[in-house]
Amino acid sequence: MTRQPPARAAVPHPSHLIDDIQALLDPLRQMHRRHQAALDEHRTKDGYVIEGHHAAYEEARYTTAIEASDTLDTIRNRLERLIAAPAHRAFTIALKGPGHDEGASPWLFVVNATDLDDAHRTLTQLPSYKNWLVDTRAPGDTDSASNADVVSDHSHVGTRAPGTYLDLRQEQEQILASRTASRSVPAPPPPGPSSAAPRRSR
């Protein structure tokens, strides 16, 4: 009797990955539509370059390719962090700003992190968060913006319906990608000893 190979265990698919992957796909789809629209300005309906538009078409191709390349680095970093140990996944942080009105709903921010504490630390380092602190100061408050208060019962792992929060994951990953790129650039070699000028033979 032929021996059957052991059944392969099913790989679990955490439900939170659906939200994270969707957050990656949405900006990619938007970028693709923008790129196609930019290229279509110089193409016929059949996809041929319009006469006299070749230089502009090549310029559009170059510009869109640069953006696509930069975006690819960001997407790769986000995917690697999703499968890292510990995994970086989406967290929603609810905050009350410096000028928060009593009874008003908190602001919701989404970043990638390992837990809620890590999410809050990550959020407070982002430029958009710092700008938000300044923008939400109470009228007449000319002092430097203070930190916002975390609303624990509205903060949680995962995300809510799109449009109900400020998604800062793209900004977060762009900063990480730029830091990684800067570290990967080799330092220039130290200058060697200056050599003496050659002497003219007599």
SENU-594550 format. One record per residue (C-alpha): x, y, z; residue in one letter. Coordinates in nm, 3 decimals, padded with zeros to 5 digits. Layout:
N
         X         Y         Z   residu
         X         Y         Z        a
...
***
This chain:
202
         X         Y         Z   residu
    00.000    00.000    00.000        m
    00.132    00.341   -00.094        t
    00.224    00.543    00.207        r
    00.053    00.881    00.216        q
    00.260    01.184    00.318        p
    00.155    01.344    00.645        p
   -00.104    01.615    00.609        a
    00.042    01.964    00.619        r
   -00.086    02.170    00.908        a
   -00.292    02.467    00.804        a
   -00.110    02.797    00.845        v
   -00.318    03.033    01.057        p
   -00.411    03.365    00.901        h
   -00.454    03.623    01.179        p
   -00.757    03.836    01.108        s
   -00.569    04.156    01.190        h
   -00.353    04.102    00.881        l
   -00.655    04.173    00.662        i
   -00.673    04.530    00.793        d
   -00.298    04.579    00.764        d
   -00.282    04.445    00.408        i
   -00.582    04.657    00.310        q
   -00.399    04.961    00.447        a
   -00.108    04.874    00.218        l
   -00.325    04.819   -00.089        l
   -00.528    05.139   -00.069        d
   -00.238    05.382   -00.127        p
   -00.098    05.151   -00.395        l
   -00.426    05.159   -00.585        r
   -00.442    05.537   -00.554        q
   -00.085    05.572   -00.679        m
   -00.155    05.338   -00.972        h
   -00.456    05.545   -01.078        r
   -00.255    05.867   -01.057        r
    00.030    05.718   -01.260        h
   -00.203    05.586   -01.529        q
   -00.378    05.923   -01.551        a
   -00.042    06.101   -01.587        a
    00.066    05.864   -01.865        l
   -00.272    05.869   -02.039        d
   -00.229    06.241   -02.100        e
    00.034    06.145   -02.357        h
   -00.123    05.825   -02.499        r
   -00.405    05.743   -02.736        t
   -00.692    05.517   -02.636        k
   -00.500    05.231   -02.798        d
   -00.199    05.294   -02.575        g
    00.027    05.456   -02.835        y
    00.228    05.768   -02.753        v
    00.077    06.075   -02.915        i
    00.289    06.236   -03.183        e
    00.496    06.515   -03.031        g
    00.442    06.387   -02.674        h
    00.737    06.148   -02.657        h
    00.956    06.372   -02.441        a
    00.672    06.452   -02.202        a
    00.574    06.085   -02.189        y
    00.927    05.976   -02.098        e
    00.939    06.246   -01.830        e
    00.611    06.118   -01.684        a
    00.742    05.761   -01.691        r
    01.056    05.868   -01.507        y
    00.864    06.063   -01.243        t
    00.616    05.784   -01.177        t
    00.892    05.523   -01.167        a
    01.079    05.717   -00.897        i
    00.767    05.739   -00.681        e
    00.691    05.370   -00.737        a
    01.046    05.275   -00.636        s
    01.031    05.480   -00.317        d
    00.689    05.336   -00.235        t
    00.816    04.982   -00.290        l
    01.078    05.031   -00.018        d
    00.809    05.151    00.222        t
    00.577    04.860    00.142        i
    00.857    04.606    00.181        r
    00.948    04.745    00.522        n
    00.587    04.731    00.637        r
    00.546    04.371    00.521        l
    00.868    04.267    00.694        e
    00.751    04.426    01.017        r
    00.417    04.243    00.994        l
    00.590    03.905    01.004        i
    00.863    04.007    01.249        a
    00.882    03.872    01.603        a
    00.729    04.042    01.789        p
    00.490    04.137    01.513        a
    00.423    04.502    01.438        h
    00.053    04.547    01.377        r
   -00.194    04.832    01.371        a
   -00.288    05.000    01.698        f
   -00.543    05.276    01.748        t
   -00.446    05.543    02.002        i
   -00.722    05.776    02.127        a
   -00.607    06.118    02.247        l
   -00.744    06.438    02.390        k
   -00.547    06.734    02.262        g
   -00.437    07.041    02.461        p
   -00.751    07.233    02.361        g
   -00.995    06.942    02.381        h
   -01.357    07.041    02.447        d
   -01.533    06.869    02.735        e
   -01.753    06.586    02.606        g
   -01.602    06.584    02.256        a
   -01.490    06.255    02.104        s
   -01.117    06.185    02.121        p
   -00.890    06.196    01.820        w
   -00.792    05.854    01.685        l
   -00.446    05.783    01.543        f
   -00.323    05.456    01.392        v
    00.040    05.343    01.389        v
    00.221    05.009    01.371        n
    00.361    04.881    01.700        a
    00.406    04.576    01.922        t
    00.171    04.695    02.197        d
   -00.019    05.004    02.310        l
    00.277    05.151    02.500        d
    00.500    05.109    02.195        d
    00.226    05.261    01.979        a
    00.208    05.572    02.197        h
    00.586    05.614    02.199        r
    00.595    05.576    01.822        t
    00.312    05.822    01.770        l
    00.473    06.098    01.977        t
    00.783    06.090    01.756        q
    00.600    06.154    01.427        l
    00.598    06.504    01.272        p
    00.224    06.491    01.202        s
    00.154    06.427    01.570        y
    00.371    06.721    01.675        k
    00.193    06.946    01.424        n
   -00.142    06.824    01.558        w
   -00.040    06.921    01.912        l
    00.026    07.276    01.795        v
   -00.295    07.295    01.590        d
   -00.517    07.179    01.878        t
   -00.394    07.427    02.136        r
   -00.660    07.627    02.312        a
   -00.726    07.976    02.168        p
   -00.478    08.225    02.308        g
   -00.239    07.954    02.426        d
    00.101    08.072    02.305        t
    00.302    07.828    02.513        d
    00.469    07.529    02.359        s
    00.226    07.246    02.297        a
    00.209    06.989    02.575        s
    00.152    06.617    02.534        n
   -00.201    06.495    02.481        a
   -00.386    06.268    02.724        d
   -00.443    05.907    02.623        v
   -00.804    05.785    02.641        v
   -00.743    05.423    02.742        s
   -01.097    05.292    02.691        d
   -01.093    05.411    02.327        h
   -00.741    05.283    02.250        s
   -00.712    04.930    02.118        h
   -00.537    04.691    01.884        v
   -00.654    04.705    01.522        g
   -00.846    04.977    01.341        t
   -01.201    05.100    01.306        r
   -01.393    05.191    00.994        a
   -01.181    05.377    00.734        p
   -01.217    05.752    00.762        g
   -01.271    05.752    01.139        t
   -00.902    05.781    01.228        y
   -00.580    05.948    01.116        l
   -00.364    05.677    00.961        d
    00.002    05.763    01.018        l
    00.145    05.424    00.922        r
    00.264    05.547    00.584        q
    00.450    05.839    00.742        e
    00.593    05.607    01.007        q
    00.730    05.363    00.751        e
    00.868    05.638    00.528        q
    01.071    05.767    00.821        i
    01.194    05.416    00.899        l
    01.286    05.360    00.534        a
    01.482    05.686    00.519        s
    01.669    05.596    00.838        r
    01.753    05.252    00.700        t
    01.873    05.403    00.374        a
    02.094    05.656    00.553        s
    02.253    05.379    00.760        r
    02.321    05.169    00.449        s
    02.519    05.445    00.274        v
    02.889    05.361    00.324        p
    03.099    05.628    00.487        a
    03.367    05.782    00.265        p
    03.714    05.639    00.326        p
    03.941    05.850    00.548        p
    04.185    06.066    00.357        p
    04.522    05.902    00.314        g
    04.855    06.065    00.389        p
    04.933    06.340    00.145        s
    05.203    06.234   -00.095        s
    05.494    06.464   -00.159        a
    05.510    06.636   -00.493        a
    05.739    06.453   -00.737        p
    06.082    06.604   -00.774        r
    06.214    06.700   -01.111        r
    06.509    06.485   -01.207        s
    06.835    06.664   -01.263        r
***
